[in-house]
Amino acid sequence: MQASGNSSAVGAVAAVCAFVLWGLLPLYWKMLQSVPPFEVLCHRIVWSLFFVAVLMHMTRRWAELRVAMGSTRNRIRMAAAGILVGGNWFLYIWAVNDGRVIETSLGYYITPLLNVLLGCLFLGEKLSKAQKIALALAACGVGVQLAMLGKLPWVALTLACSFSVYGLLRKTANVESVPGLFFETAVLTPATLVYLLWLDGNGGAFGHAGVEVSLLLAGAGVCTSVPLLLFAFAARRMHLGTVGILQYIAPSIAFGLGVFVFNEPFPVSRLVSFCFIWCAVAIYSGEPLWRRRKLRRVRG
């Protein structure tokens, strides 16, 4: 896709497609429920590398990768980012197939709020009053689950923390999205490829559990890469405040799947917790719109 006069509208379409695909991912992982999560993860990494390598070749971006990886700082940060995102992927696949889709949606509702907090702590960004209120409400939501259920929503918190730190590393590393994704998966591929080769002779699913399962495992790379690339395309063409609002499409779809499709338990205690989180999301998402409207009134 090329930028044009209506690039913002095209970017919005790309962003919506990316977040819808991310939201529907639980349906994909459920179809691979018969395969151990770590094996699914390994295929996700290897096939993502293959898919992105083809894209790198088609767009002739190998020189860009060599320049970016010429920096030791970039290599260290991107290697750490690869390990973090690999762990995040594994936990997500495991959680979906363990009947925790609702909790994963909670994690991705919290993630943008944690991004703001990390920006304040490590990048010197200032928190607005609305952002402070949103963070306080999110903390209350987590506290409600701890108080009423007697345990922390550890899956949600781990997903949110790992993806937020991953985002911080990607933000501070001078690497574009496609070369960055290639390097991240390349860091993880040698060990995962050895493991998959070992599995091939010891009853692994690929090639042994039927054509449908093998195709689904191979398709995991496409399912991983396409939303990331659509998001990267959109982020360069849209106001970040709009992207911030649209990103809640994904956890909202996952939440709906967990409640209405997978029939996961949703007690009152969890509903109260989500109400706090949704209020935090509304305040966090509404502030950029309010600021833009105020600026227009001043200019008008």
JOSULNOR-V424254 format. One record per pair of residues at least 4 apart in sequence whose C-alpha atoms are under 7 Angstrom apart, sorted by the first residue. I is the first residue (numbers start at 1). GAP is how many residues later the second one is. Records with the same first field share a line. If there is no record, write none. Layout:
# JOSULNOR-V424254
I: GAP  GAP
This chain:
# JOSULNOR-V424254
3: 4
6: 4
7: 4  230
8: 4  229  230
9: 4
10: 4
11: 4  222  223  226  227
12: 4  222  226
13: 4
14: 4  216  217  220
15: 4  215  216  219
16: 4  230
17: 4
18: 4  209  212  213
19: 4  228  230  231
20: 4  229  230
21: 4  206
22: 205  228
23: 226  227  228  230  231
24: 229  230
25: 4
26: 4  70
27: 4
29: 4  64
30: 67
32: 181
33: 64
35: 4  5  170
36: 4
37: 4  53  56  57
38: 4  52
39: 4
40: 4  177
41: 4  48  49
42: 4  150
43: 4  174  175  177
44: 4  176  177
45: 4  140  144  176
46: 4  143  147
47: 4  171  173  174
48: 4  137  173  174  176  177
49: 4  133  136  137
50: 4
51: 4  170  171
52: 4  130
53: 4  129
54: 4
55: 4
56: 4  5  6
57: 4
61: 4
62: 4
63: 4
64: 4
65: 4  114
66: 4
68: 6  106  107
69: 5  6
71: 4
72: 4
73: 4
74: 4  99  100
75: 4
76: 4
77: 4  92  96
78: 4  106
79: 4  105  108
80: 4
81: 4  85  88  89  103
82: 4  102  103  105  106
83: 4
84: 4  78  82
85: 4  78  81
86: 4
87: 4
88: 4  71  74  75
89: 4
90: 4
91: 4
92: 4  12
93: 4
94: 4
95: 4  5  6
96: 4  5
99: 165
100: 4
101: 4  153  154  157
102: 4  152  153  156
103: 4  52  53
104: 4  51  52
105: 4  146  147  149  150
106: 4  50
107: 4  49  50  52  53
108: 52  143
109: 139  142
110: 4  50
111: 4  49  53
112: 4
113: 4  22
114: 4  50
115: 4  49
116: 4
117: 4
118: 4
119: 4  5  6
120: 4  5  6  7
127: 4  5
128: 4
129: 4
130: 4  153  154  157
131: 4  153
132: 4
133: 4
134: 4  146  147  149  150
135: 4  145
136: 4
137: 4  139  140  143
138: 4  138  139  142
139: 4
140: 4  136
141: 4  132  133  135  136
142: 4  131
143: 4
144: 4  129
145: 4  5  6  7  124  125  128
146: 4  5  6
148: 121
153: 4
154: 4
155: 4
156: 4
157: 4
158: 4
159: 4
160: 4
161: 4
162: 4
163: 4
164: 4
165: 4
166: 4
167: 4
168: 4
169: 4
175: 4  5
176: 4
177: 4  55
178: 4
179: 4
180: 4
181: 4
182: 4
183: 4
184: 4
185: 4
188: 4
189: 4
190: 4
191: 4
192: 4
193: 4
194: 4
195: 4
196: 4
198: 4
199: 4  5
200: 4
203: 5
204: 4
205: 4
206: 7  8
207: 4  7
209: 4
210: 4
211: 4
212: 4
213: 4
214: 4
215: 4
216: 4
219: 4
220: 4
221: 4
222: 4
224: 4
225: 4
226: 4
227: 4
228: 4
229: 4
230: 4
231: 4
232: 4
233: 4
234: 4
235: 5  8
238: 4  5
239: 4
240: 4
241: 4  47
242: 4
243: 4
244: 41
245: 40
248: 4
249: 4
250: 4
251: 4
252: 4
253: 4
254: 4
255: 4
256: 4
257: 4  5
258: 4  5  6
259: 4  5
266: 4  5
267: 4
268: 4
269: 4
270: 4
271: 4
272: 4
273: 4
274: 4
275: 4
276: 4
277: 4
278: 4
279: 4
280: 4
281: 4
282: 4
283: 4
286: 4
287: 4
288: 4
289: 4
290: 4
291: 4
292: 4
293: 4
294: 4
295: 4
296: 4
